[in-house]
Amino acid sequence: MATDRKRPPETHPNDYRYATRADILDPNVNGFYADDGTYWRKNGQVKTWKTRPTHARVPVKYGLYNYDYVDQGNVGYLFVRIKNAI
């Protein structure tokens, strides 16, 4: 998967759903979409904490030089494509 600028979440909301904490932990989810259609792919292992079981964090990458993390603080702003959407 790559960027989906032709069908971004802001213009085709039926093709996407908001991401959740379960999507961070799910190995079948390879990445997340921002509202402008940019695709942030997972770039490492999920980190969880024993003392904070509700927290999880995964590194993501967009392009050649853009890196960030997805955690419970910003996962609500990202989208995941629905499996049966084109």
MILUM-880061 format. One record per atom (N, C-alpha, C, O): x negated, y negated, z; residue in one letter. Coordinates in steps of 0.05 Angstrom, whole numbers, plus 5000, padded with zeros to 4 digits. Layout:
BEGIN
XYZA/...
end
This chain:
BEGIN
498350245000M/500050005000M/498249755000M/496049755011M/499349554988A/497949294987A/499949074993A/502149125003A/499148834987T/501048614992T/503548644975T/503448754953T/505748554986D/508248584972D/509448304969D/511548244981D/508248144953R/509147864950R/511647844932R/512947634932R/512248054917K/514648044900K/517148104917K/519348004910K/516948254938R/519148324955R/518448284984R/518348484999R/517848034993P/517047995021P/519448025040P/521748015031P/518948065065P/521048095085P/522947855087P/525347895093P/521947615081E/523647385084E/525747365062E/527947245067E/525247475039T/527247465017T/528747735014T/530947735002T/527747955024H/529048215022H/529048345049H/527648545054H/530648245068P/530648355095P/531748635098P/531148765117P/533248735078N/534249005080N/532149215075N/532649455081N/529849135064D/527749325058D/525849365082D/524149545082D/526149205103Y/524349205125Y/525849205152Y/528249145153Y/524449275173R/525449245200R/523249135217R/520849165210R/523949005239Y/521948905258Y/520349135269Y/521449345275Y/517749095273A/516049295284A/516449305314A/517349115327A/515949535326T/516249585355T/513649695366T/511749755351T/513549735392R/511249855404R/510850145394R/508550235392R/512950285388A/512750555378A/511250565351A/509950755345A/511550345335D/510150335310D/507150305313D/505550385297D/506350175335I/503450155341I/502350425347I/500150495338I/503750595361L/502850855369L/503251065347L/501951275348L/505051015328D/505651215308D/503451245287D/502751045274D/502251475284P/500051515264P/501051505235P/499451465217P/503651535231N/504751525204N/505151235193N/505351195169N/505151035211V/505250755203V/502350665198V/500750665216V/501850595173N/499150525165N/498550225168N/496250145168N/500650065171G/500149775173G/502749625177G/504949745179G/502549365177F/504749185183F/504848965163F/502848885151F/507248865157Y/507648645139Y/508348385155Y/509848395174Y/507148165146A/507847905157A/510247805141A/510947925120A/511547585150D/513947495136D/513347385108D/515247355092D/510847315102D/510247225075D/509447455056D/508847395032D/509547695065G/509047925048G/506148035050G/505548235037G/504447905065T/501748015068T/501748265085T/503348295104T/500048455077Y/499948715090Y/497448735107Y/495248715097Y/497848775132W/495648815151W/495449115157W/497249225170W/493349245148R/493049525152R/491549585178R/489949425187R/492149815189K/490849905214K/487849955207K/487250065186K/486149865225N/483249875219N/481750015242N/479349975244N/483050175257G/481650305279G/483550475296G/485850515288G/482650555319Q/484350715337Q/485950545355Q/485250325362Q/488250665363V/489950525382V/488750545410V/487750755418V/488750315424K/487750315451K/490050295470K/491750125468K/490050475490T/492150465511T/490750455538T/488350535540T/492150375559W/491050345585W/492450525605W/494950555603W/491050655623K/492250825643K/493750655664K/495850735673K/492650425671T/493850255691T/496250095680T/497850005696T/496450055654R/498649915641R/499750085619R/499050045596R/501450275625P/502350465605P/504150335583P/504550465562P/505250105588T/506849975568T/505249815547T/506349715528T/502649785552H/500949635534H/499549815514H/498550025521H/499349725489A/497849855468A/496849645449A/498049435446A/494549705437R/493349505418R/491949655396R/490549855401R/492149555371V/490849685349V/489649455332V/490849255327V/487149495323P/485949295305P/487149315277P/487649535267P/487449085264V/488549075236V/486748905219V/485148745230V/486948935193K/485248795174K/486948705150K/488748845141K/486348465140Y/487648365116Y/485448245099Y/483948065107Y/485148335074G/483148235056G/480348325064G/480048535076G/478348165057L/475648245063L/474648155091L/473048285103L/475547915100Y/474447805124Y/476347745146Y/475547635167Y/478847805143N/480847735163N/481447975181N/482448175172N/480847945207Y/481348155226Y/483048045249Y/482847805255Y/484648215262D/486248135284D/487048385299D/486248605292D/488748355319Y/489848575335Y/492848555335Y/493948335334Y/494248785335V/497048795339V/497548925367V/496549135372V/498948775384D/499548885410D/502448805417D/503948715400D/503248855442Q/506048815449Q/506748515449Q/509148455449Q/504848335448G/505348055447G/506147945420G/507647755418G/505148075399N/505647965372N/507048175353N/507448115330N/507548405363V/508748615346V/511648535337V/512548625316V/512948375353G/515648285346G/515848095322G/517948045312G/513547985314Y/513447795291Y/512747935265Y/512847815244Y/512148195267L/511348345243L/513548535235L/515448595250L/513348635210F/515348815199F/514149075190F/511749085185F/515849275188V/515049535177V/517049605155V/519449565158V/515949705133R/517749765110R/519350015117R/518350205128R/521950015110I/523650245114I/522950455093I/522450385070I/522850705101K/521850915083K/523250935057K/522050985036K/525950905057N/527450945032N/527650695015N/528950694994N/526350475023A/526450225007A/524450254984A/522350384986A/525050124963I/523350134939I/520749984943I/519049964926I/
end
